Amino acid sequence: MNKEQFLKQLAISLDKLSKQEIQEILKDYEEHFAFGLEEGKTEEEISASLGSPQQIAKEIKATYYIEKVENNRTVGNVMRAIWAAIGLGFFNLIIVLGPFIAIASLIFSGWIAGISFILSPPLVIISAILQLDSFELFELFASLALCGLGIFICRGMRNVTRLSINGLVRYLNFNVSLVKGGLKNNE
């Protein structure tokens, strides 16, 4: 594949990034070709040594989305970073998606439990209104205790969620550097 074909495929594969970022990346790879040509290599040899434009684009997008999550931690950014990391290879489907689903399920269930406990007093009151003969003070006091417990659970889940997102971002960074082969450079 010659320089023009390589750069065209790379630009197409980077379609989700802004035009300015794509242009900067393409300039970097044009420099790779320029240096290679100065060393006497052909365009085909240079493109072969660089690797697949599609794989390069996957790595760039994964790094881009992980950096985006580090700056702005929204659910959408986290999901895009996860899918970009999974896109680096089938191995990542198991290594990234499995732990993410497990942790997300635990966090979701913790939030549901906390919110359910907080909502227990209004539900007891609604039940008492609908069934006047079944009201007991014990149920009301128990629901108030559950409400207090729910507040503690939700406050704890807020911290757990924040820590989990931080850990997930670090894990995705580690995973991307491992796939890129950069892990040995970090040691």
N, C-alpha and C positions, 0 to 999 in steps of 0.2 A: 504494500500500500504506500502510495507516495504522500508527500506532505499535505497537499490539498485535500486528498481523500481522508487522511487522518484527522485533520483539523475540522473538516465538515462533519464527520461522524461524532467527533468530540462535542462540537457545538450543538448538534441535534440531541445528543444524550444529556446535555446540561440544560435542557429546555426549561426546567423549573426555576432556575436562578435568574437574577436580573440581567439585562443585556450588558450593563457595565461590568458585572462580575464575570460574565462569559467572555467579554473582550479581554479582560485582564488575564484570565486563564489561557486564552488562545495566544496572547502575546508571549506568555511564559513558554508555551510549547513551541512557538515559532523560534524563540531563542534556543531551545534545545536543538531544533533542526539546524539553525545557523551555526552553532558550535560544532555539531556533528559534521556538517559539510566542510567546515574549516579543518577538521581533523581528517578529512578525506573519505568519510563514510558516504554511502548513497542514502537517498531518502528512504528507501525500503529497509535498509539496515537500521536506520535511526528509528523508524516507526516500529520495527520488530523489537528493538531493545526497550522502547517505552512501554510496550504492552498494548492490550486492547483498549481502544478509546472508550468503549462501554464500561469496562471495569474501572478505568481511571475516573470516569464520570460518577460511578457509584461511590467510589471512595471520597471524591470531592464533595458530593451531595451529603454523604453521611457526616463528614466533618463539619460541613456548613450547618446542617440541622442541629447537630450537637452543640455547636457554638451558639446557635440561636436559642436553644433551650437554656444554656448557661446565662444568657442575658435576659431572657423573658420566659419565665416558667409557666406557660399556659398548657392546658390539656392538649390543644392542637399541636403545639410545638413538640411536646413530649411524644405524641403519637407519630408525628412525621420523623422524628429522630429514630424512633424504634423501627419504623418501616424502612428507613434508609439503611440502618445497621443490618436488618434482616436481609435486605437486598444485596448485601455484599456476598452472600453465599448461602447454600442450603444448610450448612453447618450452623449458621447463625439463627436459622429458623428455630432450631431446638434450643440453642444456647441463650438466645435473647428472649424469644417469645415465651418459652416455658416459665422461667422465673418471673417474667413480667406478669403473666396471667395469674400465677400463684400469689404474688405480692398484691396485685391489684384486687384480687378476690378477697384477701384478708382485710385490706384497707376498706373496701366497699362494705363488707359485712360489719366491720367495726363502726363505720358511720351509720349504717342502718340500725344497729343495736342502740347506739347513743341517741339517735333521733327518735326511735320508737319509745325509749324510756322517757324522753322529754315530753312526748305527746301523750303519755299515759294519764295524767290528771284530766285534761280535757275529754279524753275518751271515757273515763269513769263518770264524769259529770254528764256527758251526753247519754251514757247508758242509764244513769239515774233518772234523767228527764224522760227517757223513752219508757222505762219500766219503773214507775214510782214505788212499787212495793218491794223492789229488790235492792234498794240502797242500803249500804252498810258503811259506817265511818271507817272501819278497818281498811276497806278497799281504797277509800280516798287517801288515808294516811300512807298506805303502802305505795300508792301511785305517786304521792309526793316524794317519798323516799327514792323511788325509781327515777323520778324527774331529776333529783339532785345527782344521783348516780349517772344519769344520762348526760348531764352537764359536764361532769368530770370525764366521762368517756369521750365526749366530743372535743374537749380541750386536749386530751391526750392524743386523740386521732389527728388533730391538727398538727401536732408536733411529729407524730409518726409519719403522716403524709409528707411533710416537709423533708424529714430525714430520708424517707424512701425515694423521693424525687432526686435529692442530692446524691444518694447512693447509686441510683439508676443512671444518672448523668456520668458519674465516675466510671461505672461499669461499661457504659456505651463507649466512652473514651478509650478505656482499656481494650475493649473488644475491637474497635476500629484500628487502633494501633497494632494489635495482634494480627489482624487480617492484612494490614499493609506491610507487615514485616518490620515495623518500627520498634517493636518491644525490645529487641536486643540492643537498640541504640539508647533506650532509656535506662538500662541497667548500669 
